[in-house]
Amino acid sequence: MEMLWTWLLSFFFILALLCILGYQLVCLVDLEYDYINPYDSSSRINNVILPEFIIQGVLCFILLIARHWFMLFMALPHLYYNVNLYVTRRHLVDVTEIYNQLSWEKKQRYFKIGYLLVLFILSLFWLLWSIGDEYE
């Protein structure tokens, strides 16, 4: 039963990460098409960056405690990248440089979304597998 709860938690954490990254991408696209000003866009993105990092850390911690090594090793590069951004203080979007970095920021979010989609599919597979094992 604990395996089912672990996969259910990881499923919802990855889903939350995908929603946060989708929100950031929508803010960047709105900025690109001048629906929003740079200050509002960067403040909205910066407000959800730290929760994204925290959710990723909690997800890795849950996978570590549950000893799901394959999924942990799949999630660790994303955590390392986020920690590296935070330590080098490049995690926040600068309001004065957002137009110059717009294509890079969008590519970064697209890559993260693609990476998390792979984790999401794997988590969904293991969630359904554990449900099948639970009712056998």
Disulfide bonds with the S-S distance in Angstrom:
none
